[in-house]
Amino acid sequence: MLDGDLNTAYKISDETWKKIELMLPPVFPRDRNGSRMDDRKAMEAILYVFRSGCKWKGIPESMGTPDAVWERFKEWQESGVFQQMWIAGILTYDELKAMIWYDEMNV
């Protein structure tokens, strides 16, 4: 059950995404080339890094560019999105599948 390079286990359910989406900050200006990665795709890529333990540069190509995912992670980290998700209980152990949280040093 592969979706490109992404195993479907890393997909966010529609129900969970609706909860997360409410916590996202207003959209910041576009990135350098005038486009912006889809929020849900960015969150799935971020959670992939947390769950798999890979480095940011190890993100499968089908999930987006490492720079775009990293920039979105920083944006949401600074906005408190992950803390809000944790407090709200959205990221439960079952959904995390023993996720490992990394900081900036795991770049």
N, CA, C and O of each residue as an XYZ file, in Angstrom:
428
protein
N       0.828     -1.189      0.000
C       0.000      0.000      0.000
C       0.867      1.245      0.000
O       0.946      1.958      1.000
N       1.500      1.495     -1.098
C       2.333      2.680     -1.214
C       1.654      3.723     -2.072
O       0.997      3.401     -3.061
N       1.817      4.958     -1.690
C       1.336      6.104     -2.446
C       2.584      6.847     -2.882
O       3.050      7.735     -2.168
N       3.139      6.503     -4.044
C       4.440      7.027     -4.414
C       5.453      6.433     -3.454
O       5.501      5.216     -3.277
N       6.247      7.264     -2.844
C       7.217      6.810     -1.851
C       6.628      6.793     -0.443
O       7.294      6.381      0.507
N       5.388      7.236     -0.309
C       4.800      7.425      1.017
C       3.863      6.293      1.381
O       2.844      6.088      0.721
N       4.197      5.563      2.417
C       3.319      4.519      2.918
C       2.057      5.183      3.460
O       2.137      6.224      4.111
N       0.904      4.595      3.198
C      -0.358      5.204      3.623
C      -0.459      5.338      5.142
O      -1.315      6.073      5.634
N       0.385      4.653      5.887
C       0.375      4.784      7.344
C       0.732      6.200      7.788
O       0.438      6.583      8.920
N       1.360      6.977      6.915
C       1.768      8.334      7.269
C       0.734      9.374      6.866
O       0.952     10.568      7.070
N      -0.373      8.950      6.306
C      -1.432      9.885      5.918
C      -2.230     10.292      7.160
O      -2.434      9.484      8.066
N      -2.671     11.529      7.191
C      -3.488     12.043      8.287
C      -4.951     11.800      7.932
O      -5.376     12.111      6.820
N      -5.714     11.256      8.849
C      -7.132     11.010      8.591
C      -7.866     12.340      8.412
O      -7.435     13.371      8.927
N      -8.970     12.303      7.682
C      -9.763     13.518      7.467
C     -10.237     14.103      8.798
O     -10.229     15.320      8.982
N     -10.643     13.244      9.713
C     -11.126     13.691     11.023
C     -10.020     14.416     11.803
O     -10.250     15.481     12.376
N      -8.841     13.835     11.816
C      -7.722     14.459     12.516
C      -7.309     15.745     11.826
O      -7.002     16.733     12.493
N      -7.295     15.748     10.491
C      -6.893     16.947      9.756
C      -7.826     18.118     10.062
O      -7.358     19.249     10.195
N      -9.124     17.877     10.175
C     -10.071     18.959     10.478
C      -9.729     19.617     11.809
O      -9.854     20.834     11.948
N      -9.302     18.829     12.785
C      -8.922     19.369     14.093
C      -7.617     20.170     13.994
O      -7.501     21.258     14.557
N      -6.641     19.613     13.270
C      -5.355     20.288     13.127
C      -5.520     21.597     12.376
O      -4.954     22.618     12.765
N      -6.287     21.568     11.311
C      -6.462     22.734     10.437
C      -6.948     23.958     11.208
O      -6.570     25.087     10.894
N      -7.786     23.730     12.218
C      -8.298     24.834     13.036
C      -7.202     25.511     13.855
O      -7.367     26.654     14.283
N      -6.098     24.825     14.075
C      -5.012     25.352     14.902
C      -3.930     26.067     14.102
O      -3.051     26.707     14.679
N      -3.989     25.962     12.788
C      -2.935     26.553     11.963
C      -3.053     28.071     11.939
O      -4.159     28.611     11.913
N      -1.931     28.747     11.947
C      -1.939     30.219     11.911
C      -2.367     30.704     10.532
O      -2.418     29.921      9.584
N      -2.673     31.985     10.420
C      -2.984     32.538      9.101
C      -1.824     32.276      8.142
O      -0.671     32.175      8.562
N      -2.135     32.169      6.878
C      -1.130     31.870      5.865
C      -0.115     32.999      5.767
O      -0.476     34.169      5.639
N       1.155     32.631      5.829
C       2.245     33.585      5.679
C       2.485     33.828      4.189
O       1.939     33.114      3.349
N       3.289     34.818      3.864
C       3.585     35.069      2.445
C       4.148     33.822      1.765
O       4.701     32.936      2.416
N       3.996     33.777      0.472
C       4.478     32.655     -0.338
C       5.988     32.475     -0.189
O       6.696     33.394      0.224
N       6.468     31.281     -0.532
C       7.909     31.042     -0.459
C       8.624     31.714     -1.630
O       8.015     32.438     -2.418
N       9.903     31.463     -1.724
C      10.762     32.158     -2.690
C      10.270     32.114     -4.128
O      10.389     33.113     -4.838
N       9.728     31.008     -4.577
C       9.302     30.912     -5.970
C       7.811     31.183     -6.154
O       7.248     30.828     -7.189
N       7.170     31.798     -5.180
C       5.793     32.237     -5.332
C       4.734     31.180     -5.079
O       3.545     31.450     -5.254
N       5.132     29.996     -4.675
C       4.141     28.958     -4.394
C       4.191     28.605     -2.914
O       5.118     28.991     -2.202
N       3.194     27.874     -2.465
C       3.153     27.444     -1.069
C       2.706     25.996     -1.045
O       1.708     25.625     -1.662
N       3.452     25.198     -0.334
C       3.134     23.783     -0.192
C       1.791     23.633      0.509
O       1.486     24.388      1.432
N       1.000     22.681      0.087
C      -0.274     22.377      0.715
C      -0.060     22.073      2.202
O       0.845     21.318      2.558
N      -0.893     22.660      3.066
C      -0.726     22.499      4.513
C      -0.776     21.039      4.948
O       0.058     20.589      5.733
N      -1.747     20.310      4.442
C      -1.896     18.911      4.859
C      -0.680     18.094      4.421
O      -0.170     17.283      5.193
N      -0.222     18.300      3.207
C       0.955     17.589      2.712
C       2.177     17.937      3.565
O       2.995     17.068      3.867
N       2.295     19.198      3.949
C       3.411     19.625      4.797
C       3.344     18.937      6.159
O       4.362     18.466      6.667
N       2.153     18.878      6.749
C       2.008     18.242      8.058
C       2.318     16.755      7.966
O       2.958     16.207      8.863
N       1.877     16.092      6.898
C       2.186     14.675      6.739
C       3.695     14.457      6.614
O       4.229     13.490      7.158
N       4.372     15.337      5.912
C       5.826     15.219      5.766
C       6.526     15.449      7.104
O       7.485     14.750      7.431
N       6.054     16.419      7.870
C       6.633     16.697      9.190
C       6.437     15.492     10.108
O       7.368     15.068     10.793
N       5.229     14.947     10.116
C       4.970     13.781     10.956
C       5.761     12.566     10.479
O       6.141     11.716     11.284
N       6.008     12.482      9.186
C       6.859     11.407      8.655
C       8.255     11.490      9.273
O       8.814     10.480      9.698
N       8.807     12.696      9.318
C      10.135     12.877      9.917
C      10.099     12.463     11.388
O      10.986     11.748     11.854
N       9.078     12.911     12.118
C       8.978     12.575     13.537
C       8.840     11.070     13.737
O       9.488     10.491     14.610
N       7.992     10.439     12.923
C       7.730      9.010     13.101
C       8.878      8.127     12.637
O       9.213      7.141     13.293
N       9.476      8.477     11.515
C      10.495      7.610     10.930
C      11.877      7.837     11.528
O      12.722      6.942     11.512
N      12.102      9.034     12.054
C      13.416      9.356     12.591
C      14.413      9.784     11.525
O      15.596      9.967     11.814
N      13.936      9.944     10.288
C      14.863     10.364      9.229
C      15.227     11.837      9.416
O      14.546     12.574     10.131
N      16.290     12.242      8.774
C      16.666     13.653      8.783
C      15.775     14.386      7.783
O      15.186     13.764      6.899
N      15.679     15.695      7.923
C      14.823     16.490      7.036
C      15.180     16.249      5.577
O      14.295     16.170      4.724
N      16.449     16.134      5.290
C      16.882     15.928      3.903
C      16.576     14.519      3.409
O      16.762     14.231      2.227
N      16.108     13.634      4.293
C      15.752     12.272      3.923
C      14.282     12.096      3.591
O      13.833     10.972      3.364
N      13.524     13.184      3.559
C      12.101     13.115      3.236
C      11.944     12.596      1.803
O      12.622     13.084      0.899
N      11.062     11.614      1.581
C      10.837     11.133      0.219
C      10.416     12.279     -0.704
O       9.669     13.173     -0.307
N      10.899     12.233     -1.909
C      10.630     13.288     -2.888
C       9.133     13.527     -3.086
O       8.708     14.658     -3.323
N       8.336     12.460     -2.989
C       6.888     12.583     -3.188
C       6.203     13.423     -2.111
O       5.053     13.828     -2.279
N       6.907     13.685     -1.001
C       6.323     14.433      0.108
C       6.645     15.919      0.053
O       6.116     16.690      0.853
N       7.491     16.333     -0.866
C       7.863     17.736     -0.961
C       9.356     17.912     -0.749
O      10.073     16.968     -0.419
N       9.803     19.133     -0.943
C      11.234     19.395     -0.779
C      11.568     19.560      0.702
O      10.773     20.107      1.466
N      12.729     19.091      1.097
C      13.121     19.240      2.505
C      13.078     20.693      2.981
O      12.664     20.960      4.109
N      13.501     21.629      2.136
C      13.497     23.045      2.531
C      12.084     23.547      2.796
O      11.849     24.245      3.782
N      11.138     23.197      1.918
C       9.756     23.644      2.093
C       9.140     23.056      3.358
O       8.437     23.748      4.094
N       9.407     21.778      3.604
C       8.871     21.120      4.805
C       9.500     21.713      6.063
O       8.801     21.974      7.041
N      10.811     21.928      6.042
C      11.506     22.512      7.185
C      10.981     23.912      7.489
O      10.744     24.252      8.648
N      10.799     24.722      6.444
C      10.293     26.081      6.642
C       8.902     26.062      7.267
O       8.608     26.865      8.153
N       8.053     25.159      6.816
C       6.714     25.063      7.394
C       6.790     24.582      8.829
O       6.047     25.074      9.678
N       7.676     23.623      9.127
C       7.856     23.158     10.496
C       8.232     24.323     11.405
O       7.648     24.496     12.475
N       9.205     25.115     10.978
C       9.642     26.259     11.783
C       8.498     27.259     11.977
O       8.290     27.762     13.081
N       7.769     27.542     10.915
C       6.634     28.473     10.991
C       5.626     27.993     12.029
O       5.191     28.762     12.887
N       5.262     26.727     11.945
C       4.267     26.185     12.866
C       4.820     26.011     14.270
O       4.086     26.179     15.244
N       6.090     25.681     14.391
C       6.703     25.560     15.711
C       6.683     26.918     16.417
O       6.318     27.014     17.588
N       7.079     27.961     15.690
C       7.105     29.306     16.272
C       5.705     29.816     16.603
O       5.537     30.634     17.508
N       4.708     29.336     15.878
C       3.319     29.747     16.119
C       2.654     28.922     17.217
O       1.523     29.213     17.606
N       3.340     27.901     17.721
C       2.795     27.076     18.799
C       1.825     25.998     18.347
O       1.096     25.445     19.170
N       1.799     25.687     17.053
C       0.851     24.696     16.531
C       1.051     23.334     17.184
O       0.077     22.706     17.598
N       2.284     22.868     17.286
C       2.531     21.530     17.821
C       2.191     21.452     19.299
O       1.699     20.428     19.772
N       2.448     22.523     20.028
C       2.076     22.552     21.441
C       0.550     22.505     21.576
O       0.027     21.790     22.431
N      -0.162     23.261     20.741
C      -1.622     23.239     20.768
C      -2.159     21.854     20.436
O      -3.106     21.377     21.062
N      -1.547     21.212     19.444
C      -1.984     19.867     19.068
C      -1.796     18.901     20.226
O      -2.665     18.074     20.506
N      -0.667     19.009     20.891
C      -0.381     18.121     22.007
C      -1.372     18.351     23.143
O      -1.921     17.400     23.699
N      -1.593     19.608     23.480
C      -2.521     19.948     24.560
C      -3.927     19.469     24.229
O      -4.636     18.963     25.099
N      -4.331     19.627     22.972
C      -5.671     19.219     22.550
C      -5.818     17.706     22.477
O      -6.926     17.194     22.317
N      -4.713     16.995     22.594
C      -4.781     15.541     22.569
C      -4.922     14.962     21.178
O      -5.262     13.789     21.023
N      -4.666     15.767     20.171
C      -4.783     15.274     18.802
C      -3.713     14.239     18.520
O      -3.965     13.241     17.844
N      -2.535     14.475     19.031
C      -1.433     13.553     18.779
C      -1.375     12.518     19.896
O      -0.612     12.659     20.851
N      -2.185     11.487     19.765
C      -2.207     10.438     20.776
C      -1.144      9.398     20.447
O      -0.627      9.355     19.331
N      -0.831      8.586     21.401
C       0.207      7.576     21.193
C      -0.125      6.672     20.001
O       0.753      6.362     19.195
N      -1.386      6.250     19.887
C      -1.756      5.372     18.779
C      -1.528      6.045     17.434
O      -1.043      5.408     16.499
N      -1.870      7.322     17.324
C      -1.682      8.042     16.070
C      -0.203      8.284     15.809
O       0.241      8.283     14.661
N       0.547      8.490     16.868
C       1.965      8.788     16.713
C       2.782      7.557     16.363
O       3.846      7.663     15.752
N       2.289      6.399     16.748
C       3.025      5.160     16.522
C       4.440      5.280     17.076
O       5.429      5.007     16.396
N       4.494      5.704     18.343
C       5.764      5.869     19.055
C       6.640      6.928     18.392
O       7.845      6.735     18.227
N       6.032      8.033     18.019
C       6.759      9.112     17.362
C       7.885      9.634     18.248
O       7.748      9.722     19.468
N       8.978      9.969     17.619
C      10.124     10.558     18.295
C      10.145     12.035     17.930
O      10.202     12.372     16.748
N      10.099     12.916     18.911
C      10.142     14.355     18.640
C      11.593     14.792     18.510
O      12.437     14.447     19.337
N      11.867     15.551     17.468
C      13.216     16.049     17.220
C      13.235     17.549     17.285
O      12.211     18.208     17.104
N      14.402     18.084     17.543
C      14.553     19.522     17.548
C      15.404     19.940     16.364
O      15.698     19.130     15.484
N      15.801     21.205     16.342
C      16.554     21.753     15.230
C      17.857     21.010     14.964
O      18.366     21.063     13.845
N      18.400     20.334     15.935
C      19.705     19.703     15.769
C      19.630     18.476     14.880
O      20.669     17.948     14.484
N      18.430     18.006     14.553
C      18.286     16.812     13.720
C      18.127     17.189     12.250
O      17.474     16.472     11.492
N      18.701     18.277     11.858
C      18.585     18.726     10.469
C      19.511     17.935      9.586
O      19.559     18.166      8.378
